[in-house]
């Protein structure tokens, strides 16, 4: 009898684990706003760490900037800023961040930056593609 109960317990555990994997794992249950906030936080932490690859990891391949160019040009620009010391001691302010979601599109703004370059504000436009939010456009003021 004890062996049968043990088998049922193992089968039940296996079903719970498989359901967790099929359900999307960690992202399951998170709101779009939460996922976007986490994306912004990760990108800004990467910028502070001067990790350009991690900073732009959530940028779509068809990303565009109001400064012209796409993802490759943004990486080149950020690498140049890093090499010239403009990213050193950068400060980020997302305390006034407003995330607006409209279906599979969203905006996240304002993101305040302050450093050797002075002060500026970023605004992200995002799209949800295959369940993940990606930055498709960035404006800076």
N, C-alpha and C positions, 0 to 999 in steps of 0.2 A: 504494500500500500504506500509506504514511504517512497519507494522508487517511482511509482506512478505520479505522485504529487511533485516529486523533483523534476520529472520529465515535463510536466505541465508548466512548472515554473520556468524551466529553461526555454520552452517554446514561447511562453508569454513574453519573456525578456527579449527573445530574438525578434518577435513581432514589434515590440516597442522600439527597438533599435532600428529596424528596417523602416518603420513609419517615420521616425525622426530623420533618417537619411532622405527618404522620399519627399519629406515636407519642406526641404530647403535648408535644414540645419539652423544656423545661428540667425539668419535673416527672417525666419518664420516669426510672424507676429509683430514685426517692426513696422511702424507707419512709414509712409514715404517721407514725411518731414524728419523723422528720426534718422532714416538712411541718408538723407541729404545733409543733415547736420553732421553726421559722422564723416561723410565724405569731405565736407568743408574743413572740419577739425583736422582730419588726417592730412589734407593738402597743405593746410597752413602750418601744421607741426613739421611737415617735410620741408617747407620753405624756410622755417626757422633753423632747421637742421642743415640747410643748404643742400638737400638731396633732391636734385632736379628731376631725376627719373621717378622718384616716389611722388613728387609734387604733381607731375603731369600724368601719372598713371591712370587717373580717372578722367582724363581728357579724351574725347572721342577722336577717332582717326580723321574725321572731317571737321574737327574743331577750327573755329575762326576767332580772331581777335579784332577789336575795334582799332588796333594799332596796325592791322594788316598782317597777312600771313596766317599760317596754320600751326599745327602742333609742332612741327619740326622747327619753324621759325621761333616759336615761343621757347622751346628748349634752348635754342641757340642764344636768344636774348637773355634768358635767365642764367645760362652758363657764363656769358659775358659779364653780367651784373655780379655774379659770384666771384669771378676772377678779378674784378676790379674792386672788390670789397664792399659793394653796395648792399649785400645781403647780411653783412655782419651786424649783429646786435639788433636785428629787425624785431619790431614789436607788432603784434596782431591784436586787433580788437573786434570780436564778434558779439559783443554785448548787446548790440542793437540789431542783430541779424533777424531778418524777416524772410521766411520761406513761404512761397506761394505756389501751390500745386494745382495744376489744371489738367487733369487726365495724365497723359504721359509726358507733359511738359511742366517745367517749374523754373522759378527764379529764386536766387539766394542773394540777398543784399541788405545792408552794406557790409563789406568786409574792410575794416580799416587797417592800413599798413603804415608804419612809421619807421624810418631808418635814415641811413646816410643820404639817401635820395630825396629826403623830405617826407611829406605825408601824402598819401593817395588812398582812394577808395576803389575797391573791386566790386563788380557785380557779375554773378554767374548766371547763365541760362543753361538749363539742363534738360535732357531727354531720358526717359526710361526706355532702355533697349534690352530685350531678353531678360527682363527682371532686374537689371542693374541701372542705376542712375549714372549718367556721364555728362561732363561739362562739354557743351557744344559751342558756347560763345562766352567771351569774357570782355567786359568793358572796364576801363579804368578812368578815373577822374582825378 
